[in-house]
């Protein structure tokens, strides 16, 4: 296959594998990754700090926790 002309977006490795360089990742997908990471960090911070809302405190008192 080395004799054939390859498109510029293909890379051939010595093992015979080829890598196709596709279109760039859209901006909304990049922002989605950032959003999920921020959500996870904020959720963990709130989870470890505990829930101190009045309804939860009332439920804990009534249920004996």
N, C-alpha and C positions, 0 to 999 in steps of 0.2 A: 504494500500500500504506500510505500515511501516514494514510488515513482509517480503516483497520481497527485494532482494538485489538490490541496485541501483548502477549504474556506478559512479565512483568517480567524474565525471564532472557534476553531478546533485545535486542541493541543494533544499530540500523540506522545505517550510515554514509552520508554524502552520495553516495558512488559507487554506492549501491544494494546494497552488501554487508551481510549481517547476521552478527552474531557471537552464537553460543549459549554462554552461561555454564553449563557443565555442573556435575556434582557435584565437590566438592573432591578433590584427589589423596589416595588412601589413605596412611596413615602407613607401611605396609610398603614402598611404592614410594619414598617419600622416603628411608627408611633404606637401601634398595637403592642409590640413587644415591650416598649418603654412603659406603656400604660399598665400592662399586666405585672411588670416588676414593681412599679410604684404601688399598685394595689396590694401586692403580696407584702411589701415592706410595711405599709400603713396598717394592714390587717394584723400582722404579727406584733407590731407595737401596741395596738389597741388590745389584742388578745392577752399579751403579757401584762399589761397595766390593769387588766380586769375591767369588768363592767360595773360602774357605780351608779347606774341610772336608778331613780326612785322606784320604778316598778320591779326591777330585779332585787333591790334591797328588801322591798315589801314581801316578795315571793320567798326570799331566803328566810325572813323572819317567820313567815307562816309555815313554811315547810320544815323548819328546824335545821337549816343548813348554816 
